[in-house]
Amino acid sequence: MEVSGVGSDDLVVEIGPGHGRLTALLAERAKKVIAIEIDPLLIREAKKALSHYKNIELIEMDALKFPYEELGPFKVVSNIPYYITTPIIFRLLNLDNLISMTLTVQKEVAQRIVAGPGSKTYGVLSVMVQYRARPEIKFLIPKGAFRPVPEVSSAVIYIEVLRGLHSVTDEGLFKKIVKTAFSNRRKTLLNTLKALNIANIKGLLEECGINPQRRAETLTIEEFVKITDLVAKVTVKIALNQSSGG
């Protein structure tokens, strides 16, 4: 709770509240808590347990389909269901009204999120989170802290969203280049990015000061941004030349 920084003026979204134990703690601190649960049985139980709180809204819904865009600025605090961890994080990071996320996730996922270039765990998730936010593992939770005992250890990670941390011309192209570059970690950038059918990709990489024989896990976010911006610039130039008959 302390690491989330939730205060009396905050709107908090909790994903997968279960029986509502964390929900109650959040309600004691926050202005309002929106708890999203897909299981109708758990919703009924939580409504009974939390009926005396006037600042909790329980919603029976798939959290991936919830219209977060319609909310004011909000924070997410959640013992997130592990099977939707990555899609939920990607969904939330696309929002302009998200302030931060404090999540309990699998330890391995947390390590992937905070990993830097050169690490074996550095990949698409690392780049896409760190493009928009500053993640930090706050503490680890042993398996025995949960009942029933899970097969994996957990970690609490705090992800602070920072506007303008990085800027790229075309975010869609950025995501495509990052995902393609990591699609086969054993191949060089030159070989993986050929799949995008970008004209003279070898020359473009060299123009960015990047050796085409490097692998994706060695690139910084700034280098991925540099590649994206140059590819976008060249693509627009080619399109303009074609439209003008040049």
C-alpha positions in Angstrom: 0.0 0.0 0.0 2.7 2.5 0.9 4.6 2.1 -2.3 1.5 3.0 -4.4 1.4 6.6 -3.0 -2.4 6.5 -2.9 -3.9 9.6 -1.2 -7.3 11.0 -0.3 -7.7 12.8 -3.6 -7.0 9.8 -5.8 -9.2 7.7 -8.0 -7.9 4.1 -7.8 -8.7 1.2 -10.2 -8.3 -2.3 -8.8 -8.3 -5.2 -11.3 -9.3 -8.6 -9.9 -10.4 -7.6 -6.4 -11.3 -11.2 -5.5 -12.9 -11.1 -2.0 -12.1 -7.4 -1.5 -9.4 -7.4 1.1 -7.1 -5.0 -0.8 -10.2 -3.1 -2.0 -11.1 -2.3 1.6 -7.6 -1.0 2.4 -7.6 1.2 -0.7 -11.0 2.6 0.2 -9.6 3.7 3.6 -7.1 5.9 1.7 -8.5 6.9 -1.7 -11.2 9.2 -2.7 -12.8 6.5 -4.8 -12.1 2.9 -5.7 -13.3 1.2 -8.9 -12.9 -2.6 -8.6 -13.3 -4.6 -11.8 -14.0 -8.3 -11.4 -15.0 -10.8 -14.1 -16.2 -13.6 -11.7 -19.9 -13.0 -10.8 -19.5 -15.2 -7.6 -16.6 -13.1 -6.4 -18.5 -9.9 -7.2 -21.5 -11.0 -5.0 -19.2 -11.9 -2.1 -17.3 -8.6 -2.4 -20.5 -6.6 -2.5 -21.6 -8.2 0.8 -18.2 -7.7 2.5 -17.7 -4.1 1.3 -21.3 -2.9 1.5 -20.5 -0.3 4.3 -18.0 1.5 2.1 -19.6 4.4 0.1 -16.5 5.1 -2.1 -16.2 1.7 -3.7 -17.8 0.9 -7.1 -17.7 -2.8 -8.0 -18.0 -3.6 -11.7 -18.6 -7.1 -13.1 -16.6 -6.9 -16.4 -13.6 -8.1 -18.3 -10.9 -5.6 -17.3 -9.4 -5.7 -20.8 -12.7 -4.2 -22.1 -13.3 -1.6 -19.4 -13.5 2.0 -20.8 -10.6 3.5 -18.8 -10.5 6.4 -21.3 -13.7 7.8 -19.8 -12.2 8.2 -16.3 -10.4 11.1 -14.9 -6.7 10.8 -13.9 -6.3 7.5 -12.0 -3.9 5.1 -10.4 -4.0 1.3 -10.6 -3.3 -0.9 -7.6 -3.8 -4.6 -8.1 -2.9 -8.1 -7.3 -3.3 -8.6 -11.0 -4.5 -12.0 -12.4 -1.3 -13.5 -13.7 -2.8 -14.8 -17.0 -3.7 -11.3 -18.1 -0.6 -9.4 -16.8 1.0 -8.5 -20.1 -2.1 -7.6 -22.1 -3.4 -5.5 -19.2 -0.1 -3.6 -18.9 -0.1 -2.9 -22.6 -3.8 -1.8 -22.5 -3.1 0.6 -19.6 0.1 2.1 -21.0 -1.8 3.4 -24.0 -3.9 5.7 -21.8 -3.3 9.4 -21.4 -5.1 9.5 -18.0 -3.0 6.8 -16.2 -0.8 8.1 -13.4 0.8 5.0 -12.1 0.5 1.2 -11.6 1.4 -0.7 -8.5 1.1 -4.4 -9.4 1.7 -7.7 -7.8 3.0 -9.9 -10.7 5.2 -13.0 -11.2 8.8 -12.3 -10.3 10.0 -13.2 -13.7 7.6 -10.7 -15.4 8.7 -8.0 -13.0 12.3 -8.8 -13.9 11.5 -8.6 -17.6 9.8 -5.2 -17.2 12.8 -3.6 -15.5 15.5 -5.3 -17.6 18.0 -3.2 -19.5 19.9 -3.7 -22.8 22.3 -6.6 -22.7 20.1 -8.7 -20.3 18.7 -12.0 -21.3 15.3 -10.9 -19.9 15.3 -7.6 -21.9 12.7 -7.7 -24.6 9.5 -6.3 -26.0 7.8 -5.9 -22.6 10.9 -4.1 -21.2 11.1 -1.6 -24.2 7.3 -0.9 -24.4 7.0 -0.2 -20.6 10.2 1.8 -20.3 9.2 3.9 -23.4 6.4 5.4 -21.4 7.2 4.8 -17.8 9.8 4.3 -15.1 9.4 0.8 -13.5 10.9 -0.3 -10.2 10.6 -3.6 -8.3 9.8 -2.6 -4.8 10.0 -6.0 -3.1 9.7 -9.7 -3.6 7.0 -11.9 -2.2 7.7 -15.6 -1.4 5.3 -18.3 -2.6 4.4 -19.2 1.0 2.8 -15.8 1.5 -0.2 -16.9 -0.6 -2.9 -19.5 0.0 -3.1 -21.8 -1.9 0.6 -21.7 -2.4 1.4 -20.8 -6.1 4.1 -22.4 -8.2 5.9 -19.1 -8.8 7.3 -16.3 -6.6 5.8 -12.8 -6.9 7.0 -9.2 -6.9 5.4 -5.8 -6.3 6.4 -3.4 -9.1 5.7 0.3 -9.2 5.4 1.8 -12.7 5.3 5.6 -12.8 4.0 6.9 -16.1 6.1 9.9 -17.4 4.7 12.0 -20.2 7.4 12.9 -22.8 9.9 10.4 -21.5 10.5 9.3 -25.1 9.0 10.7 -28.3 8.7 8.9 -31.6 7.2 10.1 -34.9 5.0 7.0 -35.4 4.2 4.9 -32.3 2.6 2.2 -34.4 5.7 1.8 -36.5 7.8 1.8 -33.3 5.9 -1.1 -31.8 6.1 -3.0 -35.1 9.9 -2.5 -35.3 10.5 -3.5 -31.7 8.3 -6.6 -31.9 9.9 -7.7 -35.2 13.4 -7.1 -33.9 12.8 -9.4 -30.9 10.9 -12.0 -33.0 14.0 -14.1 -33.2 16.6 -13.1 -30.6 19.3 -15.2 -32.2 19.2 -13.3 -35.4 20.8 -10.0 -36.2 18.8 -6.8 -36.7 19.5 -6.9 -40.4 17.9 -10.4 -40.7 14.9 -9.8 -38.4 14.0 -6.4 -39.8 14.0 -7.7 -43.4 10.6 -9.1 -42.6 9.2 -5.5 -42.6 10.2 -5.1 -46.3 11.9 -1.7 -45.6 14.0 -0.6 -48.5 17.7 -0.5 -47.8 17.3 -1.5 -44.1 21.1 -2.1 -43.9 21.9 1.4 -45.0 19.3 2.9 -42.7 20.7 1.1 -39.7 24.2 2.3 -40.6 22.9 5.9 -41.0 21.6 5.6 -37.4 25.1 4.6 -36.3 23.9 1.1 -35.6 25.8 -2.0 -36.7 23.3 -4.2 -38.7 24.9 -7.3 -37.2 23.9 -6.3 -33.6 21.0 -8.1 -32.0 17.8 -6.6 -30.6 18.7 -7.1 -26.9 21.7 -4.8 -27.3 19.7 -1.8 -28.4 18.6 1.0 -26.1 15.1 2.5 -26.4 16.7 5.7 -27.9 18.2 3.6 -30.7 14.8 2.0 -31.4 13.4 5.5 -31.6 16.2 6.6 -33.9 15.5 3.7 -36.3 11.8 4.3 -36.2 12.1 8.0 -37.0 14.5 7.5 -39.9 12.3 4.7 -41.4 9.2 6.9 -41.0 11.0 9.8 -42.7 12.2 7.7 -45.6 8.8 6.1 -46.0 7.1 9.5 -46.3 9.7 10.7 -48.7 9.2 7.7 -51.0 5.4 8.1 -50.8 5.7 11.8 -51.8 8.0 11.0 -54.7 5.6 8.3 -56.0 2.6 10.5 -55.7 4.3 13.3 -57.6 5.6 10.9 -60.2 9.2 11.5 -59.2 
